Amino acid sequence: MADFITHPLLSYSQHPDALDQPQPTLWNIREPSQYARYPLKQEHPLSDFDLSQPATNPSLNTLYIVCDIFPGYWPIKIRRTKGVTVGDVLEEIHTALIRRISHDEWDILSEKQRTRITGVFEDRCARAPNPDPLAI
């Protein structure tokens, strides 16, 4: 069990305690953290106040995020001497997920994962201002 509580904007539960409590953030992790929204007010991005809130209680200077769906051991380590914030967590998750993976990491993915990643990549390329890579 963790020795801290995660900020409600970063936590997920299928059974929110109350509607007046902050709900987890609605955010497509393919987009920068500035696109993070309130689930019940999707037209409103998270405020600077929300992003500056401590990510944990008590506040931590270092936070490790480990997820089993990443290839191999791919931790996200966040350090901030004044305490890790909600905004720090969102930024570091986005930064970690847009980095290039190695051939070895690609090779250990399942066929389903590779197909989904390829589809997302091709969609992103198609939406680019100039989708033809040879036209540069």
N, C-alpha and C positions, 0 to 999 in steps of 0.2 A: 504494500500500500504506500502511496506517495505521502510525503511529509508536507504537502502543499495542496491548495485547491486552485484549480484552473479558473480563470476569469470566465464568467458565463458567456461572453461573446465568442470564446474559443472552445467551449464545451458543447458536446452533443448529447441529447437525450431524446428518446422517443416519447417521453412523458414529461413535458415541461411542468415545473412546479406551479407556476402562476403566470398569467399573461402580462402582469405588470412587472415581471422580472425580465432582465435583458435576455434575449433569445440568441442562440448561436448565429454567427454571421453567415449571410448568403453570399457566396463568392465562388466564382469560377477560377480555380487556381491557375489556369492558363493565362489569366489577366493579372496585371499588376495590382497590388493591394489597394490602390486608390479606387478600384471598382467594387470593393467590398460594400455590402449593403445590409440594411436591417431587413430581416425576413418579412416582417409585417408592414414595412414601409419601403418597398423595393425602389421607389423613386429617390430615396434619400441615402447617400453614401454615409459610411460611418464618419462621425465628427472627429475633429482633431482631439477633442477631449477624450473620446472613446479610445482612439489609437494610442493616446499617451497614458492610459491606465495600466497599472501593473498586470502582467500576464498571469501572475500567480499571487496567492495569499498564503503565507507571507511572500513578499517580493524576493525573487532570486536574481543573483548576478549572472548566473550561468544556467542555461536550460538546454537539455538534450531532447530531441524529438527523434524517435526511431519508429519506422513503419515497416511492417512485414511485406507490403506490396512493392517496395523498392527492391531493385536487384541487389543481391548480396547485402553486405552491411553498409548502409548508406545513411548515416546519421546526420541530422541537422543540429549544429551546435551554435547557440546564440549566447553572446556575452555582452553585457552592458554593466558598467561599474555602478550606475545609479539604479539598476534593476531592469530586467527585461520587460518590455511593454507589449501590449496587444499588437501595435503596429510593427514592432520588431519581429514578432512571430510570423505575421503575415508576409512581411518582406523576405525573411529568410526562407520560408517555405517556397515562395515564388522563385527566388534566386536559385535554390537547390534544384527545383524541378525544370528550370529552363537550361540547365547546363547540359553539355554534351555527355553522353555516356560512352564508355569504351566498347570496343568490339567484344571483349570478354563479357561485359555486362549485358550487351545485346544478345549474345549467344545463349545466356542462361535464362532468358525470358521464355515464357511459353509461347506457342504459336498464336494463341488468342491475344496475349499481351502485345506481341509484335504487330498483329493485324490492326489492333485498336490504335496503337501508337502511329503506325504508318498512315492510317486513315486521318488522324488528327493532323499529322504533318502535312499531308496532301491538301487537306481543307485549308490549313493556314497558308500554304503556298498559293492556293487558288484565290484567296482573299487579298493577297499582297498587291500593292499598286502595279507592279510589273511581274506577273506570275511566270514569265518566261525566263529561266535562269541564264539562258544563252544570250539574252538581249542586253546584258550589262555592258 
